[in-house]
């Protein structure tokens, strides 16, 4: 199965993609995680993309396509989280591989801002928490490795709003792109993690 999870920032694409990849034995490819890892390792690529990410802007298509061309394997099923995000990227992906289903995570802006402003990540083991829906046992300390949790630079409220605006202008047009190919499915992503997961499994099994 070759899947794309598409939706606004904070709609839960990453959370669900990780779960779905495990049960369907798919390769989980999160472009956001790949870019953040490059920043953490202070590579040349990391230094190039850091200002875009911290400002909530999109990294140029050419760079993103170069990275994804190397990551996507035609021999294994996959779930793509956060890619493609522009029409140009979607057309580039068409040249790399075929996709079976695109799932659109529908979620309103108020829910997104609430979720993302409460997201915390462990800088050591990368575990993702939410102070409201999935808090660590000890106040802002990682359950796994006891490291102090951090807020993502782009999860500050004004940057979240900017990301939503860019999502609407650059990424929303992809819905029509995939609707025309008859591979678009929609999931209401505004309820709890387990509920969304059940809906998603239904959509993918159909
Ligand atoms: P990326 O890391 O992909 O960020 P994003 O798309 O903005 O997605 P998020 O990780 O914010 O949200 P998500 O939908 O995955 O939600 P999550 O499951 O984490 O990209 C970051 C940046 O990299 C971009 O802004 C851009 O600069 C660059 N970039 C990336 N891809 C690019 C591309 N293709 N082209 C150009 N540039 C690109 O959940 C969020 C929070 O909510 C968590 O705390 C979680 O615990 C909680 N949560 C999840 N689901 C639920 C639920 N159902 N109920 C309650 N809480 C929930």
Boltz pocket constraint, residues with backbone or C-beta under 6 A from the ligand:
constraints:
  - pocket:
      binder: B
      contacts: [[A, 7], [A, 8], [A, 9], [A, 10], [A, 11], [A, 12], [A, 13], [A, 14], [A, 15], [A, 16], [A, 31], [A, 32], [A, 33], [A, 35], [A, 52], [A, 53], [A, 54], [A, 56], [A, 57], [A, 58], [A, 59], [A, 60], [A, 61], [A, 64], [A, 81], [A, 82], [A, 83], [A, 84], [A, 85], [A, 86], [A, 89], [A, 115], [A, 116], [A, 118], [A, 119], [A, 120], [A, 128], [A, 129], [A, 130], [A, 131], [A, 133], [A, 134], [A, 154], [A, 163], [A, 189], [A, 190], [A, 191], [A, 192], [A, 193], [A, 194], [A, 196]]
      max_distance: 6.0
